[in-house]
Amino acid sequence: MSLRNRLVVPIIFASLAVLVGCGSNGSFTTPVPPPGGSFSNSNLNGTYVFSVSGTDTTGAPYAIVGSFTANGSGGNSQGGITGGTLDLNDPGVPTLVSNATINSGSNYKVNVDGRGQASLVTSTAFGTITLDFVLQDSSHGLVTEFDGNGTGSGTLDVQTAGTSPVGSYAFIFFGTDVSSGVADPFATVGNFAVGAGGTISGLEDFNDNSFAYTSQGLSGQVIPGPATTPLTTLTTTQFGTQTYDVYAIDASHLKFIEMDASATLSGDAYSQTSTTVPTGALAFTIAGAFPSTTAPSAVGGFMVTDGGGNITAASTEDANIGGTVSQSPVSFTAQYTAAGTGRFTLGNFAGFTAGSLYAAYPSSGGLLLLEIDNGGVMSGAAYPPQTSTSFNGSAGYGLNFSGVNLVASVEVDDIAEFASSSSGTTVTGIVDENSAPGGFPNYNLPLSGTYTAPDSNGRGQIAANAGNSSNSTINGGFGITFYTVDGITFPFVETDPNGQVATGVFFMQDASASASSAAKARSHMFVVRPSVRPSTARWRKK
């Protein structure tokens, strides 16, 4: 993998003024009443695959993928975790950890609002790992790591036993290239078809610190783990063989984590049942950085495709480029072109902020996107064609965002649950936040603010304060612009002017949905995470 030892483009963070209070009234809230809802430990009952990726307390990037079995008992008190394993890739830890046992004494609890915590006792360098989560239903949730080891974000999904990969998949992984001893932004997208014995063939695109390597022939094998010696390999001419461990969620969704010393890639593979770009309004979010301007960035909006190769002028974006925010949607156009089996390129952009050329792979998790124009490291997804622009004012919602606070130069990860008023424009709830390096978990903070209902295109906004006069999140709240996919799922970008760049998603909750029925009804959706960490420029391999 000698080609990874390229010019290091440092990510230097701008010094921005801290604007206190980004919520609806610019002041801290008073405590909110106890949360409502009907969730309990019974909503976490079975085996679940979880993932987190982020920044540890030393500033090193890391990724964890694992699974645990929850027993569904204990009401809203303590439930038991009866088994599980995890893989840990952290270049700050001397040895890669594969198939580590989650020990007895591990436990969890689910609050009535769907927020909860799992305490995973391990013999790894991370010791006991605490996951802070919010459930959508019994099959799916959003996760942050919430302990002194570091901070990161990811997902939680019920697992179908005995799944073997079959058919074609598209994938998207992100993390950092650490082969030179420096953590450089690194991301990849591609596809593969599974043959006999798990052998694969397909295509893969890479972006290594803004250097693009496109349409690489891909071979290897996909063998689900977890395994003490992982057996999944992805091989290309430019980057040789990368080794992964794979946790199968079900036949349409696989979790990957790189288990070699070259990079910290992790991510998702989704079934690729269609090899065409969907037609209609596709909500999208992408995140990463532009090394030439040293700007961590997040962009979201609607990409409107016409089925004939055009992304029309009805498309709009909101952008947060290094803390400089465009909150008014800006129109853009582009074209998409078939460029291999199940692979497309998006190009000829006009009016678009975040790059000029992307590789795109259709999948059941969305249209998976990677910048390949040698101008930045942006990756993300455009989601299935919009089916609703509604926002249910009386429902409960679970939220996660992950990003970089430019003022404090830390990664920030939040889990929240909120409810909106049925006859007004206010939201109230609770938020938990963790940050690293140098940060700490901050639990059970009041969340209060206002929302703007989605317009006819499905674009809305939330401005919320988080905390009170004695304790708050780093920024004292957040402002986000969100995009309606189906009236249930809302990807978003942070668009307040307070020196923080983040992406995330919130979803409508349903405590009554069983794990089996919810998993069948809910299509998987890739959740965009920043491919840039706050300390990538200064971390060095010890």
GINOR-V345316 format. One record per helix or strand of 2 or more residues. SS is the DSSP state (alpha for helix, beta for strand). FROM is the first residue (numbers start at 1). TO is the last residue. If there is no record, write none. Layout:
SS/FROM/TO ; SS/FROM/TO
//
This chain:
alpha/2/4 ; alpha/41/43 ; beta/45/56 ; beta/61/71 ; beta/79/90 ; beta/97/101 ; beta/107/110 ; beta/115/121 ; beta/128/135 ; beta/140/147 ; beta/150/158 ; beta/167/177 ; beta/184/194 ; alpha/196/198 ; beta/199/208 ; beta/211/221 ; beta/232/236 ; beta/240/250 ; beta/253/258 ; beta/266/271 ; beta/280/290 ; alpha/291/293 ; beta/295/305 ; beta/310/321 ; beta/324/338 ; beta/344/350 ; beta/358/361 ; beta/367/371 ; beta/377/382 ; beta/396/405 ; beta/410/420 ; beta/426/436 ; beta/442/452 ; beta/459/467 ; beta/472/484 ; beta/489/494 ; beta/500/508 ; alpha/515/521
//
